Amino acid sequence: MSTAEAHRGYDTIRAQALELFIHKGFGQVSMRELARHVGLAPGSLYNHFPSKQALLFDLIEEIYEELYLLVQPARQGAAQVRSLSSLIVAHLRLHRRRPQFFRLALHGFVYLDDAQQQRIVHKRKLYESAFIAAVFNGTFLAKDTGSMAVHVIIKFLNCLPDWLNDLQLGDEACILLVEQLVTGALRECSRQPSE
């Protein structure tokens, strides 16, 4: 088997496992059922992944790596500051391409062991820090409400597939709705309290 065939097999296993985990729930899928679903003998599946949990970790880790890359500057040496609008659009595009990964990251995290959870939390913090550095200034973040708002906005952006799925909005309407919600929240958090 060539390296390309092995890689395609690996990608196929991951894609079919993701589909099964989302459809049935991670806790309801046995390794034997997973092997049958992807068309392998259980022993062969172990050649690719040592456990169902390792496969879950691999899938969740991937989305946080993509999110981290999403908020990075387009090229080395580029200015760090990016518009919030451009990051919202980038998040929405990623959600359109990979909605199941976001759902799995939200619902599958609890099935990871402590070490895996710590690695995912670390990757999430790297992504959140890069997001904050790309968009927000220190003055806004110094306020308690500003700092809290940023974390809520990040969580909101990562829950979009579940929230927007039923609305059946076009891309432009989704972008407008999300931008209005986020900028309205930021505007309110930036206001000085009335004396």
Legacy VTK file of the C-alpha trace (Angstrom):
# vtk DataFile Version 3.0
C-alpha trace
ASCII
DATASET POLYDATA
POINTS 195 float
0.000 0.000 0.000
1.385 3.402 -0.954
1.707 6.281 1.502
-1.059 8.146 -0.357
-3.412 5.140 -0.028
-2.608 4.802 3.678
-3.279 8.519 4.195
-6.590 8.279 2.334
-7.512 5.299 4.528
-6.627 7.286 7.653
-8.721 10.254 6.486
-11.626 7.965 5.610
-11.553 6.366 9.068
-11.550 9.789 10.706
-14.395 11.119 8.535
-16.580 8.058 9.090
-15.815 7.987 12.806
-16.747 11.661 13.092
-20.046 10.968 11.355
-20.813 8.030 13.665
-19.809 9.920 16.846
-22.096 12.817 15.911
-24.982 10.600 14.842
-24.989 8.158 17.783
-22.934 9.943 20.427
-19.394 9.006 21.378
-20.429 7.079 24.477
-22.836 4.914 22.455
-20.248 3.716 19.932
-18.077 0.677 20.623
-14.716 0.106 18.965
-16.190 -2.984 17.289
-19.092 -0.940 15.862
-16.695 1.773 14.767
-14.526 -0.783 12.962
-17.583 -2.238 11.236
-18.768 1.258 10.258
-15.443 2.137 8.625
-15.168 -1.273 6.954
-12.253 -2.705 8.933
-11.720 -5.611 11.255
-11.416 -4.388 14.862
-7.764 -5.436 14.979
-7.025 -3.423 11.834
-8.588 -0.312 13.328
-6.167 -0.557 16.244
-3.319 -0.253 13.713
-4.534 3.292 13.014
-5.696 4.354 16.498
-4.885 2.700 19.829
-8.372 3.477 21.155
-11.671 5.131 20.368
-10.685 7.879 22.800
-7.426 8.522 20.912
-9.442 8.960 17.724
-11.795 11.379 19.484
-8.826 13.375 20.775
-7.321 13.502 17.284
-10.549 14.939 15.858
-11.015 17.542 18.598
-7.366 18.573 18.488
-7.647 19.197 14.765
-10.387 21.818 15.095
-8.447 23.774 17.718
-5.361 23.714 15.503
-7.469 25.047 12.631
-8.951 27.756 14.857
-5.477 28.806 15.970
-4.296 29.052 12.354
-7.470 30.962 11.498
-6.597 33.857 13.815
-2.941 34.081 12.811
-1.745 36.823 10.476
-1.862 35.827 6.824
1.939 35.838 6.556
4.977 36.219 8.751
5.766 39.819 9.563
2.211 40.952 8.836
0.573 43.321 11.264
-1.075 41.471 14.139
-4.226 43.590 14.133
-7.107 42.102 12.161
-10.637 43.331 11.991
-13.238 41.601 14.071
-15.370 41.435 10.952
-12.719 39.459 9.045
-12.424 36.968 11.920
-16.192 36.556 12.115
-16.282 35.795 8.382
-13.377 33.351 8.765
-15.158 31.586 11.654
-18.402 31.333 9.704
-16.574 29.856 6.704
-14.862 27.290 8.904
-18.219 26.428 10.496
-19.757 25.910 7.067
-16.916 23.572 6.077
-16.602 21.651 9.368
-19.752 21.938 11.515
-19.445 18.397 12.876
-15.965 19.084 14.246
-17.315 21.970 16.323
-20.153 19.838 17.656
-17.763 17.050 18.552
-15.421 19.483 20.300
-18.317 20.805 22.387
-19.888 17.472 23.275
-16.944 15.072 23.147
-14.523 16.889 25.449
-15.923 15.174 28.560
-14.945 11.746 27.176
-11.237 12.598 27.025
-8.894 11.562 29.813
-7.254 14.198 32.035
-4.056 14.458 29.990
-5.995 14.817 26.733
-8.295 17.426 28.267
-5.290 19.416 29.461
-3.794 19.366 25.963
-7.077 20.541 24.452
-7.441 23.291 27.074
-3.893 24.412 26.261
-4.678 24.531 22.525
-7.926 26.395 23.239
-6.054 28.990 25.322
-3.464 29.474 22.570
-6.268 30.077 20.086
-8.157 32.438 22.410
-5.009 34.441 23.190
-4.218 34.770 19.486
-7.814 35.836 18.777
-7.691 38.478 21.499
-4.286 39.776 20.375
-5.492 39.999 16.786
-8.564 42.107 17.515
-8.668 43.820 20.872
-6.610 46.537 22.482
-5.341 46.562 26.049
-7.627 49.395 27.165
-10.759 47.427 26.344
-9.384 44.246 27.883
-8.363 46.026 31.091
-12.026 46.493 31.981
-13.640 43.512 33.701
-16.648 43.692 31.410
-14.434 43.918 28.328
-12.356 40.901 29.262
-15.444 38.851 30.073
-17.180 39.956 26.862
-14.258 38.756 24.755
-14.423 35.269 26.248
-18.189 35.113 25.755
-17.785 36.234 22.125
-15.217 33.510 21.462
-17.517 30.871 22.943
-20.413 32.274 20.905
-18.401 32.058 17.675
-17.537 28.439 18.383
-21.164 27.443 19.032
-22.479 28.936 15.802
-23.242 25.679 13.963
-25.774 24.656 16.589
-27.267 28.127 16.927
-27.483 29.106 13.269
-28.399 25.708 11.874
-32.148 26.125 12.258
-32.269 29.703 10.958
-31.461 28.754 7.361
-29.929 32.126 6.606
-27.738 32.836 3.621
-24.067 33.638 4.156
-24.506 37.411 3.972
-27.433 37.396 6.410
-25.479 35.181 8.836
-22.458 37.447 8.699
-24.599 40.533 9.262
-26.492 38.959 12.168
-23.344 37.735 13.924
-21.507 41.036 13.360
-24.435 43.003 14.778
-24.665 40.762 17.838
-20.931 40.903 18.531
-20.401 44.608 17.837
-23.511 45.491 19.862
-22.195 43.516 22.827
-18.779 45.149 22.526
-20.296 48.604 22.237
-22.317 48.070 25.413
-19.293 46.755 27.287
-17.190 49.732 26.152
-19.610 52.325 27.486
-18.659 54.182 30.623
-21.093 53.585 33.479
-23.383 56.544 33.985
-22.567 58.593 37.012
LINES 1 196
195 0 1 2 3 4 5 6 7 8 9 10 11 12 13 14 15 16 17 18 19 20 21 22 23 24 25 26 27 28 29 30 31 32 33 34 35 36 37 38 39 40 41 42 43 44 45 46 47 48 49 50 51 52 53 54 55 56 57 58 59 60 61 62 63 64 65 66 67 68 69 70 71 72 73 74 75 76 77 78 79 80 81 82 83 84 85 86 87 88 89 90 91 92 93 94 95 96 97 98 99 100 101 102 103 104 105 106 107 108 109 110 111 112 113 114 115 116 117 118 119 120 121 122 123 124 125 126 127 128 129 130 131 132 133 134 135 136 137 138 139 140 141 142 143 144 145 146 147 148 149 150 151 152 153 154 155 156 157 158 159 160 161 162 163 164 165 166 167 168 169 170 171 172 173 174 175 176 177 178 179 180 181 182 183 184 185 186 187 188 189 190 191 192 193 194
